[in-house]
């Protein structure tokens, strides 16, 4: 098993799989929920807390991507508000459809589910870790 330490190693691992892969991306922004408290607003201003709101979703094959800079540029062209991106991979052999898995991924993020099962990268392409 290949250790994924950055976006390049993610692409290499996806390309090395014995079956074709599709990479699912959910681009998110941090924001305060509507009924936040003053204390939550202070924490948010300091870079802590808030909720993650998916604002853009896309699926791509590893062959469609060169590097993180290209992915970020493509995302920015659609919606530059994103601050981090969650990534998952699915087997795309046969008739695999990305819509269902993408919807489940977005729902997990929106409900505050277990996002640690996804890879996440910030706008600079640094791998993030959620505990």
Backbone torsions as a table, in degrees:
resi	resn	phi	psi	omega
1	UNK	NA	131.8	-178.9
2	UNK	-84.3	132.7	176.0
3	UNK	-77.0	132.1	178.2
4	UNK	-98.8	114.6	-177.0
5	UNK	-116.2	-13.6	179.7
6	UNK	-161.6	-179.9	-176.3
7	UNK	-66.0	-37.4	179.2
8	UNK	-61.6	-40.5	179.3
9	UNK	-71.9	-28.5	173.2
10	UNK	-63.6	-48.4	179.1
11	UNK	-61.3	-42.2	179.3
12	UNK	-62.2	-42.6	179.7
13	UNK	-65.5	-41.5	179.2
14	UNK	-65.0	-40.4	179.8
15	UNK	-69.5	-25.3	-177.3
16	UNK	-85.0	-7.7	-178.3
17	UNK	-66.8	147.0	-178.7
18	UNK	-69.7	-19.7	176.7
19	UNK	-116.9	150.6	180.0
20	UNK	-59.4	142.5	-178.1
21	UNK	-115.4	152.5	167.4
22	UNK	-119.8	135.0	177.3
23	UNK	-99.2	130.4	-179.2
24	UNK	-103.3	131.1	-177.4
25	UNK	-123.9	129.8	172.7
26	UNK	-121.2	107.3	-180.0
27	UNK	-86.1	129.4	-172.2
28	UNK	-128.6	157.3	170.8
29	UNK	-122.8	151.5	173.2
30	UNK	-85.2	140.2	174.7
31	UNK	-154.5	165.3	175.2
32	UNK	-85.2	143.9	174.4
33	UNK	-73.6	158.9	-170.9
34	UNK	-60.1	-35.0	-177.2
35	UNK	-104.3	43.4	-178.5
36	UNK	-72.2	156.3	177.0
37	UNK	-92.7	168.7	177.3
38	UNK	-62.0	-38.7	179.1
39	UNK	-64.5	-40.6	177.6
40	UNK	-65.1	-37.6	178.1
41	UNK	-64.3	-38.8	177.7
42	UNK	-64.7	-46.0	178.7
43	UNK	-60.9	-41.8	-179.7
44	UNK	-62.6	-43.8	178.8
45	UNK	-61.9	-28.4	179.0
46	UNK	-86.9	3.6	177.9
47	UNK	91.6	13.4	-179.3
48	UNK	-119.7	155.7	174.1
49	UNK	71.9	-160.6	-175.5
50	UNK	87.8	-177.7	177.5
51	UNK	-122.0	160.3	178.1
52	UNK	-100.2	128.9	-179.4
53	UNK	-118.5	113.2	174.4
54	UNK	-63.6	132.6	-179.4
55	UNK	-123.4	-10.9	-178.4
56	UNK	-157.5	132.1	177.4
57	UNK	-129.5	143.0	179.5
58	UNK	-155.6	153.4	171.5
59	UNK	-124.1	144.5	-178.2
60	UNK	-145.0	154.4	171.6
61	UNK	-84.8	156.4	176.7
62	UNK	-58.0	-30.4	179.5
63	UNK	-68.0	-21.6	179.8
64	UNK	-82.5	-3.9	-175.7
65	UNK	-120.9	137.5	174.3
66	UNK	-98.6	-44.1	-176.7
67	UNK	-164.9	177.9	-177.9
68	UNK	-67.2	-36.4	-179.2
69	UNK	-58.8	-40.5	178.1
70	UNK	-65.7	-44.7	178.5
71	UNK	-59.4	-46.1	-179.8
72	UNK	-63.3	-41.2	179.5
73	UNK	-64.1	-43.2	178.0
74	UNK	-62.7	-41.9	179.1
75	UNK	-66.1	-43.5	179.3
76	UNK	-59.2	-34.9	179.7
77	UNK	-64.8	-25.5	179.6
78	UNK	-94.8	-40.7	-179.8
79	UNK	-165.8	105.9	-174.1
80	UNK	-82.8	4.5	-178.9
81	UNK	-77.4	-10.7	-174.1
82	UNK	-65.3	147.2	-179.6
83	UNK	-120.2	-23.6	175.4
84	UNK	-152.5	159.9	-179.8
85	UNK	-130.6	132.5	172.9
86	UNK	-94.5	144.9	-177.1
87	UNK	-132.9	137.7	172.1
88	UNK	-136.9	162.5	177.9
89	UNK	-125.2	143.7	174.0
90	UNK	-130.6	154.3	174.9
91	UNK	-72.4	123.7	-177.8
92	UNK	-107.4	16.1	176.4
93	UNK	-72.1	155.4	-178.9
94	UNK	71.7	-134.5	-174.8
95	UNK	-110.0	31.3	-179.2
96	UNK	-58.6	132.5	179.9
97	UNK	-113.3	133.8	-176.4
98	UNK	-83.2	-16.1	-174.8
99	UNK	-58.9	-48.8	-179.4
100	UNK	-61.2	-52.3	178.3
101	UNK	-60.8	-36.5	177.7
102	UNK	-65.1	-41.8	178.8
103	UNK	-63.1	-41.8	178.4
104	UNK	-65.6	-38.1	178.4
105	UNK	-62.5	-47.7	178.8
106	UNK	-61.5	-42.8	179.9
107	UNK	-62.6	-40.9	177.9
108	UNK	-60.1	-43.9	-179.8
109	UNK	-66.3	-46.2	-176.9
110	UNK	-64.5	-33.7	-177.5
111	UNK	-91.5	1.3	-179.6
112	UNK	73.4	28.9	179.6
113	UNK	-71.5	-165.1	-175.3
114	UNK	-76.7	82.3	179.9
115	UNK	-75.5	-10.8	179.7
116	UNK	-65.4	-15.3	179.2
117	UNK	-78.7	-9.7	177.4
118	UNK	-104.0	155.1	168.3
119	UNK	-79.7	152.2	178.1
120	UNK	-141.3	141.7	179.3
121	UNK	-131.0	144.0	174.4
122	UNK	-83.7	-178.2	-177.1
123	UNK	-62.6	-23.3	179.7
124	UNK	-86.9	-2.3	-179.7
125	UNK	88.0	8.6	178.5
126	UNK	-78.5	135.9	177.8
127	UNK	-69.3	129.6	179.2
128	UNK	-103.5	160.2	178.2
129	UNK	-130.6	129.5	176.2
130	UNK	-111.2	131.1	-178.6
131	UNK	-104.4	NA	NA
